[in-house]
Amino acid sequence: MKPTAEEIEAKVRTAIADVLESPIDGPAEADLEADSLDKIEIAMNLESAFGFEEYSIDDEKSEGRKSVADWCEVVSDLLDARRVRA
């Protein structure tokens, strides 16, 4: 069963906060101002948090992501794709 949008956002915020070493309390649409290396680490944390295979979130998916909402969209799409394959 796919997690709710709220559950996804909570996990995404935690994964991002671990990388940026600060709480992510602002609006989901706020720019995180993460650099490329941070985005790679965020992707790796999200893969681990949601049980995705390594490199499920590739550089192309990571690079354009600027906000919690952007990362939630990536995770949601991957969860939907995994559900379709199952």
Phi, psi and chi 1 to 4 in degrees:
 res  aa     phi    psi   chi1   chi2   chi3   chi4
   1 MET       -  133.0 -177.0  173.1 -179.9      -
   2 LYS   -72.0  136.5 -178.1  178.3  173.7 -179.7
   3 PRO   -62.8  157.7   -6.7   13.4      -      -
   4 THR   -70.3  165.7   65.3      -      -      -
   5 ALA   -59.3  -38.0      -      -      -      -
   6 GLU   -66.8  -40.5  -67.4   79.9   15.7      -
   7 GLU   -65.8  -41.3  -68.0  168.5  -28.7      -
   8 ILE   -61.6  -48.1  -69.1  170.7      -      -
   9 GLU   -62.0  -39.9 -176.9  174.3  -24.0      -
  10 ALA   -62.4  -43.7      -      -      -      -
  11 LYS   -68.0  -39.3  -85.2 -173.2  162.2 -178.9
  12 VAL   -63.0  -45.7  167.0      -      -      -
  13 ARG   -59.8  -41.5  -76.1 -179.3 -177.8  -87.3
  14 THR   -64.3  -45.2  -61.5      -      -      -
  15 ALA   -62.1  -41.2      -      -      -      -
  16 ILE   -69.2  -43.1  -67.0  169.8      -      -
  17 ALA   -60.8  -36.5      -      -      -      -
  18 ASP   -61.8  -39.0  -72.8  -12.2      -      -
  19 VAL   -75.5  -46.8  171.8      -      -      -
  20 LEU   -83.2   -5.4  -60.3 -179.3      -      -
  21 GLU    54.4   40.9  -61.9  178.0  -13.8      -
  22 SER  -159.1  151.4   65.9      -      -      -
  23 PRO   -64.4  146.6    9.2  -11.0      -      -
  24 ILE  -111.1   86.5  -52.1  -61.1      -      -
  25 ASP  -103.5  -11.5  -63.1  -32.0      -      -
  26 GLY   -74.6 -176.6      -      -      -      -
  27 PRO   -59.3  148.0  -15.1   24.2      -      -
  28 ALA   -61.0  -24.4      -      -      -      -
  29 GLU   -89.1   -5.3  -64.9   77.9   20.1      -
  30 ALA   -67.6  140.8      -      -      -      -
  31 ASP   -68.2  126.3 -169.9  -24.8      -      -
  32 LEU   -78.7  -16.0  -62.2  168.0      -      -
  33 GLU    55.2   41.8  -61.4 -179.0   19.1      -
  34 ALA   -87.9  139.9      -      -      -      -
  35 ASP   -85.1  178.2   63.3   26.8      -      -
  36 SER   -59.7  -40.9  -65.6      -      -      -
  37 LEU   -66.0  -41.6 -177.5   56.3      -      -
  38 ASP   -58.6  -42.4  -71.2  -23.6      -      -
  39 LYS   -63.6  -37.3  -69.0  177.0 -177.1 -178.5
  40 ILE   -64.6  -44.0  -68.9  168.2      -      -
  41 GLU   -65.5  -38.9  -70.5 -177.1   50.5      -
  42 ILE   -60.9  -45.8  -69.6  167.6      -      -
  43 ALA   -58.5  -43.5      -      -      -      -
  44 MET   -64.4  -41.8  -70.1  169.2   45.9      -
  45 ASN   -62.8  -41.2  -84.5    7.4      -      -
  46 LEU   -67.0  -39.8  -69.0  173.0      -      -
  47 GLU   -58.6  -43.8  -71.2  165.8  -12.7      -
  48 SER   -67.3  -46.4  176.3      -      -      -
  49 ALA   -62.5  -34.1      -      -      -      -
  50 PHE  -106.0    3.1  -72.0   93.6      -      -
  51 GLY    72.8   27.6      -      -      -      -
  52 PHE   -81.1  155.6  -61.9  134.8      -      -
  53 GLU   -65.6  152.8  -67.2 -179.4   23.2      -
  54 GLU   -55.7  144.8  -80.2 -172.4   42.4      -
  55 TYR    66.5   17.1  -52.0  112.9      -      -
  56 SER   -64.9  -33.9  -66.6      -      -      -
  57 ILE  -103.5   95.5  -56.3  173.6      -      -
  58 ASP   -79.8  173.3   59.8   26.9      -      -
  59 ASP   -56.9  -37.9  -67.9  -14.2      -      -
  60 GLU   -64.3  -41.8 -173.9  175.9  -48.6      -
  61 LYS   -68.7  -32.0  -72.3  178.9 -171.9  166.3
  62 SER   -77.4  -41.1  -62.0      -      -      -
  63 GLU   -59.7  -40.7 -164.0   51.9   42.3      -
  64 GLY   -82.6   -0.2      -      -      -      -
  65 ARG   -85.0  126.0  -55.1  -55.6  165.6  179.1
  66 LYS  -121.0  -15.2  -65.7 -176.5  177.4 -173.4
  67 SER  -137.1  168.5   67.2      -      -      -
  68 VAL   -58.1  -42.9  168.7      -      -      -
  69 ALA   -59.4  -40.7      -      -      -      -
  70 ASP   -60.7  -45.8  -70.3  -19.3      -      -
  71 TRP   -68.0  -35.7  -73.3  104.9      -      -
  72 CYS   -61.9  -38.5  -73.4      -      -      -
  73 GLU   -63.0  -43.6 -179.3 -178.7  -17.8      -
  74 VAL   -60.0  -48.7  168.8      -      -      -
  75 VAL   -62.5  -46.2  167.8      -      -      -
  76 SER   -59.7  -43.6 -175.0      -      -      -
  77 ASP   -61.6  -42.1  -70.9  -11.5      -      -
  78 LEU   -67.9  -38.5  -72.8  170.4      -      -
  79 LEU   -64.8  -40.3  -71.5  169.3      -      -
  80 ASP   -63.4  -43.0  -72.9  -16.6      -      -
  81 ALA   -64.4  -39.1      -      -      -      -
  82 ARG   -66.5  -38.4 -177.9  165.8   64.5 -174.6
  83 ARG   -66.7  -37.2 -139.3  173.0   66.7 -144.6
  84 VAL   -66.1  -40.3  168.6      -      -      -
  85 ARG   -70.4  -27.0  -75.1 -167.8  -55.7 -104.0
  86 ALA   -72.9      -      -      -      -      -
